[in-house]
Amino acid sequence: MKRIITLFSLLFFAAAAHAQTAGESFIVGNWKTEDDSAKIQIYKTTSGHYAGKIIWMRQPIDVATGQPKLDKFNPDPKLRNRPRLNLVMVYNFKYNAAGDEWEGGTLYNPKDGKSYKCKINKIDANTIKVRSYIGFTFIGKSTTWKRAKD
């Protein structure tokens, strides 16, 4: 009887650990922004945080220069010549199993050069809500990203 209880306990804890990992890794993949102007690849970093970079842009070329769009609004002048494509713009997210959300991260907007606190919530199997804010979550903006098919 003790062996059966031990076996069931081990199976329960293994299933619980797998469920948390599955929940945590849900965010990994490619996501289309709400305005369909970019795709963001979210991945787990070697430090265990989640980050995301721009892997596709609908308009990657600056019409004024004929060159790839740059991070020209970055507050650091040394970074203004880096291309937007492959730019890490989502970083330092940690998974909160209790809230089933990714929090504590930052979203950098290369369109205005500003960084915002951010949290991400799962809406359904193919949708996340990205909430960027200043100070408090109620002072901010939410956008919906859809899982990219490719």
Backbone torsions as a table, in degrees:
resi	resn	phi	psi	omega
1	MET	NA	-40.9	179.2
2	LYS	-61.7	-38.1	179.2
3	ARG	-63.8	-40.8	179.8
4	ILE	-64.6	-45.0	178.9
5	ILE	-63.1	-42.8	178.2
6	THR	-62.7	-44.0	179.4
7	LEU	-61.6	-46.7	178.7
8	PHE	-63.7	-38.0	177.6
9	SER	-62.3	-46.0	179.4
10	LEU	-62.7	-43.2	178.4
11	LEU	-63.1	-40.9	178.8
12	PHE	-62.0	-48.1	-178.6
13	PHE	-67.9	-34.8	176.6
14	ALA	-66.4	-41.9	178.4
15	ALA	-65.5	-40.3	178.9
16	ALA	-64.3	-42.2	178.5
17	ALA	-64.4	-40.3	178.3
18	HIS	-65.4	-41.2	179.8
19	ALA	-62.7	-39.7	179.1
20	GLN	-66.7	-42.5	178.8
21	THR	-63.1	-42.6	179.0
22	ALA	-62.5	-42.7	177.9
23	GLY	-63.7	-43.9	-178.6
24	GLU	-64.7	-42.3	-175.7
25	SER	-83.0	-2.8	178.6
26	PHE	-50.5	-38.8	-173.4
27	ILE	-71.3	-19.2	-177.9
28	VAL	-67.0	129.7	178.8
29	GLY	143.1	-168.0	-178.2
30	ASN	-103.7	134.7	-175.9
31	TRP	-128.8	134.9	174.9
32	LYS	-88.9	134.7	177.6
33	THR	-69.3	161.5	-175.6
34	GLU	-57.1	-39.8	-179.1
35	ASP	-85.9	5.5	177.4
36	ASP	60.3	26.6	-178.7
37	SER	-91.9	-13.9	-177.4
38	ALA	-156.3	160.1	170.1
39	LYS	-117.4	135.9	-179.0
40	ILE	-115.1	127.6	176.1
41	GLN	-95.5	116.7	178.0
42	ILE	-99.8	135.6	-175.7
43	TYR	-144.8	162.1	176.7
44	LYS	-91.6	130.4	-178.8
45	THR	-83.6	169.4	178.5
46	THR	-65.4	-21.5	178.1
47	SER	-85.0	-1.6	178.4
48	GLY	91.4	-0.6	176.2
49	HIS	-88.9	171.6	175.9
50	TYR	-110.8	140.8	-179.7
51	ALA	-139.1	166.9	179.0
52	GLY	-147.9	143.4	179.1
53	LYS	-128.7	155.5	178.9
54	ILE	-75.6	119.9	-179.6
55	ILE	-111.1	-9.9	179.1
56	TRP	-156.9	142.5	175.7
57	MET	-133.2	138.4	178.3
58	ARG	-62.4	-39.7	179.3
59	GLN	-125.9	82.6	-176.4
60	PRO	-77.5	-14.0	-176.4
61	ILE	-102.3	132.9	176.2
62	ASP	-76.2	119.0	-176.4
63	VAL	-64.9	-28.1	-179.4
64	ALA	-71.5	-34.4	-175.4
65	THR	-108.9	-19.4	-174.9
66	GLY	73.6	9.0	-179.4
67	GLN	-110.7	166.6	176.3
68	PRO	-57.3	144.3	177.9
69	LYS	-62.3	139.7	-178.5
70	LEU	-112.2	168.3	178.2
71	ASP	-84.2	54.7	-169.0
72	LYS	-70.4	-12.4	178.8
73	PHE	-99.7	5.7	-178.9
74	ASN	-59.1	135.6	179.9
75	PRO	-65.4	-20.6	177.2
76	ASP	-93.2	109.9	-177.7
77	PRO	-55.4	-28.1	-180.0
78	LYS	-68.0	-20.0	-176.5
79	LEU	-100.9	-0.7	-174.4
80	ARG	-72.3	-13.4	179.8
81	ASN	-98.7	5.1	178.8
82	ARG	-83.6	142.8	-179.4
83	PRO	-67.5	148.8	175.7
84	ARG	-70.6	-34.8	179.5
85	LEU	-64.5	131.5	-175.5
86	ASN	72.7	11.9	177.6
87	LEU	-75.5	128.1	175.3
88	VAL	-75.7	119.3	-175.5
89	MET	-123.5	-7.7	177.3
90	VAL	-127.9	124.8	-177.3
91	TYR	-154.5	159.4	175.8
92	ASN	67.7	29.2	177.5
93	PHE	-82.2	142.1	174.5
94	LYS	-121.7	146.1	179.0
95	TYR	-82.8	132.4	175.4
96	ASN	-110.7	102.0	-176.6
97	ALA	-63.3	-36.6	-178.5
98	ALA	-61.4	-39.9	179.8
99	GLY	-97.5	-2.5	-175.2
100	ASP	47.0	52.7	179.9
101	GLU	-145.7	164.7	177.7
102	TRP	-109.7	125.6	-171.5
103	GLU	-139.6	175.6	176.8
104	GLY	76.3	9.1	-176.8
105	GLY	-99.6	-178.6	-178.6
106	THR	-129.7	141.9	173.9
107	LEU	-115.4	123.0	176.6
108	TYR	-100.1	129.7	179.5
109	ASN	-104.9	104.7	-178.9
110	PRO	-68.8	-12.1	178.5
111	LYS	-73.8	-23.3	177.7
112	ASP	-131.0	-3.4	178.2
113	GLY	74.8	16.0	-177.7
114	LYS	-106.8	150.1	176.5
115	SER	-111.8	143.3	-177.1
116	TYR	-131.8	147.7	168.2
117	LYS	-64.0	154.3	-174.4
118	CYS	-154.5	151.4	168.9
119	LYS	-140.2	155.2	-175.4
120	ILE	-128.4	132.0	178.8
121	ASN	-121.1	143.0	174.0
122	LYS	-78.5	127.9	176.1
123	ILE	-95.6	-50.9	175.0
124	ASP	-153.4	-169.3	-173.5
125	ALA	-61.0	-20.6	-176.6
126	ASN	-129.4	16.4	-174.9
127	THR	-139.8	137.3	172.2
128	ILE	-128.6	152.0	174.7
129	LYS	-106.8	123.9	179.5
130	VAL	-105.0	114.2	-177.6
131	ARG	-108.9	109.4	176.2
132	SER	-102.5	142.3	-174.0
133	TYR	-154.9	166.5	177.1
134	ILE	-116.4	113.2	176.9
135	GLY	77.5	-69.1	-176.8
136	PHE	-120.8	146.4	-176.1
137	THR	-61.6	-24.8	-179.2
138	PHE	-79.6	-8.1	175.4
139	ILE	-107.1	83.5	-177.0
140	GLY	-176.0	-157.7	-175.1
141	LYS	-143.0	140.1	175.6
142	SER	-110.9	141.3	172.1
143	THR	-130.5	157.6	-179.9
144	THR	-111.2	128.0	176.6
145	TRP	-111.9	139.9	178.9
146	LYS	-107.7	144.7	177.4
147	ARG	-62.7	129.8	179.3
148	ALA	-75.5	141.7	-177.9
149	LYS	-74.6	-23.9	-176.7
150	ASP	-110.8	NA	NA
